[in-house]
Amino acid sequence: MGQLSDPSSGMIKAMGGIGAGFRYPNTVNIKNPASYSSVDTLTFIADLGFAIQNGNYNENGVSINARNAYIDHLTMQFRILPKVGMTVGFMPFANVGYGFSKTEPVRRDEDGEITSTITNSGTGGVRQFMGGLGWRPTKWLSVGANAYYLSGDINHYITNTYSSSEVQSREKSYYAEMSAFRYDMGIQGTINRGERSLVLGATFAPAQTLKSETYKTDRHSVSDTTFITDAFSMPELMSAGFTYKWNKGMIGADVSYQTWSKASFFGEKTGSDRISAAIGYMRRPDDMSRNILKRTAYEFGVNFSQAYYKVGNNNGPLQFGVSAGFSLPFSSAYNSMSYLHVSGEFVRVQPMAKGMITENYVRINIGVTFMERWFMKLMVD
């Protein structure tokens, strides 16, 4: 399905991507919808994030760099009822964009050497629109749910061409157009002790079959197109985590498990169960200081994840990441308090099988959170 996205607010990205137990006032956390109930009664929040990335790809001593930029997410959060918060948004689910080739000799005749070139390429992606509710039935318990609408298309191409026109080329292509609904649920429990609090959280998303129009085409001497039914399905996803917050900071950790080995890709089960883990830390020296640097939050995080797919009989690559950033407060109006989030992230994708590509990413994440008191009622004396 491509490279899976991990959309989240700027503060969460800098903290390694934790989310199950993350509950922070006026911060959008779509990873656990139970957190929506923490939104302030008077506040409307709009959160926008995008990223600039440089990727380095290395295979057998050959290296190449690729740069790109993309929108990471757009979310809005507000309270609709007492103890009930709502979030809506748009974000990518998966992105496909690659191209590589290999040329090698196949035979030599009286006209010279004949070579074969195999080219692999892919384009497309899947986007998702989401809406969710979070409800706090008691002082210490919150529950929530998200609903997503997925839409997009994925294209993969494999071509085999020869340097001699007498040898016929061959092309395989895989095409899928998706439109489907999925959902997830979350729960959070909060224990308060004065200025300190412990939040425990968990989420669950059931396995689901995605509606798609999927074709496989093989062009050689003739063109043969096959329609694939029940081509794609989503795995079960379970996560659990915590955050511990005090007056000047927060620390937290997450772990998640996804059953991709039971999921289908173009009608085949070629996935691998995925375990992910993250640890994050945040410190804000003084919320009430006039010094803007003391009111700024400083974040750090590390994360680890396995690939959700296999390469032949081998597990896919392991991914390691480290991040650091800051959230700078600023005011754009008398009733507004907003934040600029800037973080840097280094990610290494380490292959498990010999001969695979090693990937290194340096990513700059930039986000803006606008918080305005839209629902404030003024009293005139």
C-alpha positions in Angstrom: 0.0 0.0 0.0 3.1 2.2 0.1 4.7 4.2 2.9 2.2 4.5 5.8 1.7 7.9 7.2 1.8 8.8 10.9 -0.2 12.1 11.1 -0.1 13.8 14.4 0.3 17.3 15.9 3.7 19.0 16.0 4.2 18.4 19.7 3.4 14.7 19.4 5.8 14.3 16.4 8.6 15.8 18.4 7.9 13.4 21.3 8.5 10.4 19.1 4.8 9.9 18.1 3.3 8.8 21.4 -0.5 9.0 21.5 -2.4 6.3 23.4 -1.9 8.0 26.8 -1.3 11.6 25.5 -3.8 14.0 26.9 -2.7 17.7 27.0 -5.0 20.7 27.1 -5.7 22.3 23.7 -3.6 19.8 21.8 -5.2 17.7 19.1 -4.4 14.0 19.4 -6.1 11.9 16.8 -4.3 8.8 17.9 -6.7 8.4 20.8 -10.1 9.9 20.3 -10.8 9.8 24.0 -8.5 12.8 24.3 -10.9 15.0 22.5 -12.9 15.5 25.7 -10.0 17.6 27.1 -10.7 20.5 24.8 -11.5 23.8 26.6 -15.2 24.8 26.6 -14.5 28.2 25.0 -11.9 27.2 22.5 -11.7 26.4 18.8 -8.5 24.7 17.6 -7.1 24.4 14.1 -3.9 22.4 13.6 -2.0 22.4 10.3 1.3 20.5 9.7 3.6 19.9 6.8 7.1 18.4 6.3 10.2 18.9 4.3 12.2 15.8 3.8 15.6 14.6 2.4 15.9 10.9 1.8 19.2 9.1 1.1 19.0 5.6 -0.5 22.1 3.4 -0.5 22.5 0.0 -2.2 25.9 -1.8 -2.7 27.8 1.5 -2.6 25.5 3.4 -4.9 23.8 6.3 -3.2 21.2 8.8 -4.3 19.3 11.7 -2.5 15.6 12.7 -3.1 13.9 15.7 -1.6 10.2 16.4 -1.3 7.6 18.3 0.8 4.1 17.4 1.7 1.1 18.4 3.8 0.9 16.1 6.9 -2.5 16.9 8.3 -5.2 19.4 8.8 -7.5 19.0 11.9 -10.0 21.1 13.8 -11.3 20.5 17.3 -14.0 22.1 19.4 -16.5 21.2 22.1 -20.1 20.4 21.0 -21.7 19.5 24.4 -20.6 19.5 28.0 -17.9 16.9 28.4 -18.0 16.1 24.6 -15.3 17.2 22.2 -15.3 16.8 18.4 -12.4 16.6 15.9 -12.6 16.6 12.1 -9.6 16.5 9.7 -7.9 15.5 6.5 -4.6 13.6 6.3 -2.7 11.0 4.1 -3.0 7.3 4.9 -0.3 5.9 2.6 1.9 7.3 -0.2 3.4 5.5 -3.2 6.3 7.0 -5.2 9.4 5.1 -6.2 11.4 4.1 -9.3 14.5 1.8 -9.7 15.9 -0.4 -12.4 18.5 -3.1 -13.0 20.3 -3.9 -16.3 22.3 -7.1 -16.8 23.5 -9.2 -19.8 21.5 -12.2 -20.9 23.4 -13.5 -23.9 25.8 -12.6 -26.7 25.3 -13.3 -30.4 26.9 -12.2 -33.7 25.4 -8.7 -33.3 26.9 -8.2 -29.9 25.7 -8.4 -26.3 22.0 -8.4 -25.5 21.0 -6.9 -22.1 17.8 -7.0 -20.1 16.5 -4.1 -18.1 13.9 -4.6 -15.3 12.2 -1.4 -14.1 10.0 -1.1 -11.1 7.9 2.0 -10.4 4.9 3.1 -8.4 2.6 6.1 -8.1 -0.4 7.2 -6.2 -1.6 7.3 -2.6 -4.6 6.9 -0.3 -6.1 9.9 1.7 -8.5 9.9 4.6 -11.1 12.2 5.9 -12.0 11.7 9.6 -14.4 12.8 12.3 -14.4 11.7 15.9 -16.0 12.3 19.3 -14.6 12.1 22.8 -16.8 11.9 25.9 -15.8 12.3 29.6 -18.6 10.5 31.5 -16.7 10.8 34.8 -13.9 13.0 36.2 -11.3 10.3 35.6 -12.6 8.3 32.6 -12.9 9.3 28.9 -13.9 7.3 25.8 -14.0 8.1 22.1 -14.3 6.9 18.5 -13.0 8.0 15.1 -14.6 7.3 11.7 -12.5 7.5 8.5 -13.4 7.7 4.9 -10.5 6.4 2.7 -10.1 7.3 -1.0 -7.3 7.1 -3.5 -5.5 4.9 -6.1 -2.3 2.9 -6.2 -0.3 1.9 -9.2 2.6 -0.5 -9.5 4.5 -1.3 -12.7 7.1 -3.9 -13.6 8.6 -3.8 -17.1 11.2 -6.0 -18.7 12.8 -4.7 -21.9 15.7 -5.8 -24.0 18.4 -4.0 -26.0 17.4 -6.1 -29.1 14.1 -5.4 -30.8 13.9 -9.0 -31.7 13.2 -9.9 -28.1 9.7 -9.0 -27.0 9.3 -6.9 -23.8 7.0 -7.7 -21.0 5.0 -5.5 -18.6 3.0 -6.2 -15.5 0.9 -3.6 -13.8 -1.2 -3.6 -10.6 -3.9 -0.9 -10.2 -6.3 -0.3 -7.3 -8.9 2.4 -6.7 -10.2 2.5 -3.1 -13.1 4.0 -1.3 -14.0 2.6 2.1 -14.9 3.4 5.7 -13.0 2.3 8.8 -13.1 3.3 12.5 -11.2 3.0 15.8 -12.0 3.4 19.4 -10.1 4.7 22.5 -10.2 5.0 26.2 -8.2 7.0 28.7 -8.1 7.0 32.5 -6.7 10.0 34.5 -5.4 9.9 38.1 -4.8 13.4 39.5 -2.6 14.3 42.5 -2.4 18.0 42.8 -0.2 19.4 40.0 0.7 15.9 38.9 -1.4 13.5 36.8 -1.0 10.0 35.3 -3.0 9.2 32.1 -3.4 5.6 31.0 -4.7 5.0 27.5 -5.5 2.2 25.0 -7.0 2.1 21.5 -8.4 -0.6 19.2 -9.2 -0.8 15.5 -10.9 -3.9 14.1 -9.9 -5.7 11.0 -11.8 -4.6 7.9 -12.1 -5.3 4.2 -11.7 -2.3 2.0 -13.9 -1.7 -1.0 -11.8 -1.4 -4.2 -11.6 -1.9 -7.9 -8.4 -3.8 -8.5 -6.8 -5.1 -11.7 -3.7 -7.0 -12.6 -2.5 -6.8 -16.2 0.2 -8.8 -17.9 1.2 -7.6 -21.4 3.5 -10.0 -23.3 2.5 -11.6 -26.6 -1.1 -10.6 -25.6 -2.7 -8.5 -22.9 -4.3 -10.4 -20.0 -6.2 -8.4 -17.4 -7.5 -10.1 -14.2 -10.0 -8.5 -11.8 -9.1 -9.2 -8.1 -12.0 -9.5 -5.6 -11.5 -8.7 -1.8 -8.1 -7.3 -2.8 -7.3 -5.2 0.3 -8.1 -5.5 4.0 -6.9 -3.7 7.1 -5.4 -5.4 10.2 -6.5 -5.2 13.8 -4.6 -2.5 15.6 -4.1 -2.4 19.4 -2.1 0.2 21.3 -1.5 1.1 24.9 0.5 3.8 26.6 0.8 6.4 29.4 1.9 9.9 30.2 3.0 11.3 33.5 2.7 15.1 33.8 3.9 17.6 36.4 3.9 21.4 36.4 6.9 21.8 34.2 6.9 18.7 32.0 5.6 15.4 30.8 7.0 11.9 30.0 5.3 9.1 28.2 5.6 5.9 26.2 3.5 3.8 23.7 3.5 0.4 22.3 1.3 -0.9 19.4 0.6 -4.2 17.6 -0.9 -4.6 14.1 -1.9 -7.9 12.6 -0.7 -7.2 9.0 0.0 -10.9 8.4 -3.8 -11.4 8.1 -4.3 -8.4 5.8 -4.6 -8.7 2.0 -2.6 -6.8 -0.6 -3.8 -7.2 -4.2 -5.5 -10.4 -3.1 -2.4 -11.9 -1.5 -1.4 -12.2 2.2 2.2 -10.9 2.0 2.1 -8.8 5.2 4.0 -9.1 8.5 2.8 -8.4 12.0 4.1 -5.0 13.1 5.2 -3.9 16.6 5.9 -0.2 17.2 7.2 1.6 20.3 7.9 5.2 21.2 9.1 7.2 24.2 8.6 11.0 24.5 9.6 13.8 26.9 8.5 17.4 27.1 9.6 20.3 29.4 8.1 23.8 29.7 10.2 25.8 32.2 7.5 28.4 33.3 4.0 28.7 31.8 3.5 32.1 33.5 6.8 33.8 32.7 7.1 36.9 30.6 10.2 35.4 29.0 9.0 33.7 25.8 11.8 31.1 25.9 10.6 30.0 29.4 7.0 29.6 28.1 8.2 27.6 25.1 7.9 23.8 25.3 10.9 21.7 24.4 10.3 18.1 23.2 12.4 15.0 22.6 11.5 11.4 21.5 12.7 8.1 20.1 10.7 5.4 18.3 11.1 2.0 16.7 8.9 0.0 14.3 8.9 -3.1 12.2 7.8 -3.2 8.5 4.3 -4.3 7.8 5.3 -6.3 4.7 7.7 -9.1 3.7 10.2 -9.2 0.9 10.1 -12.8 -0.4 10.5 -15.0 2.7 12.3 -12.2 4.6 10.8 -9.7 7.0 10.8 -6.2 5.9 13.3 -3.5 7.3 13.4 -2.2 10.8 12.9 1.5 11.4 14.6 3.6 14.1 13.8 7.3 14.7 14.9 10.1 17.0 13.3 13.6 17.1 13.6 16.9 19.0 11.8 20.2 18.7 10.0 23.1 20.3 6.6 24.7 20.6 6.7 28.5 20.6 3.7 30.4 21.9 2.4 33.5 20.1 -0.7 35.6 20.2 -2.4 36.7 17.0 -5.4 38.5 18.7 -6.7 39.4 22.1 -8.7 36.2 22.3 -6.1 33.9 20.7 -3.1 31.9 22.0 -1.4 29.9 19.3 1.8 27.8 18.9 4.4 27.3 16.2 5.8 23.8 16.3 9.2 23.0 14.7 11.0 19.7 15.1 13.8 17.8 13.4 13.6 14.0 12.9 16.2 11.5 11.8 14.9 8.1 10.6 16.9 5.1 9.5 15.3 2.2 7.7 17.6 -0.9 8.1 17.0 -3.9 5.8 16.9 -7.4 7.3 17.9 -9.1 4.0 21.1 -8.8 2.1 21.0 -6.6 -1.0 18.1 -4.4 0.0 18.2 -0.7 0.0 19.2 1.2 3.2 17.2 4.4 3.7 18.0 7.5 5.8 15.6 10.4 6.2 16.2 13.9 7.6 12.8 15.5 8.1 11.8 19.0 9.3 8.3 19.1 10.6 6.5 22.4 10.8 3.1 22.9 12.4 0.9 25.7 13.6 -1.9 25.4 16.2 -4.4 28.2 16.2 -6.4 28.4 19.4 -9.2 31.1 19.5 -11.9 31.6 22.1 -14.8 31.5 19.7 -17.5 30.5 22.2 -16.8 33.1 24.9 -19.8 35.1 26.0 -19.1 38.7 27.0 -21.0 40.3 29.8 -21.8 44.0 29.6 -22.2 45.9 32.8 
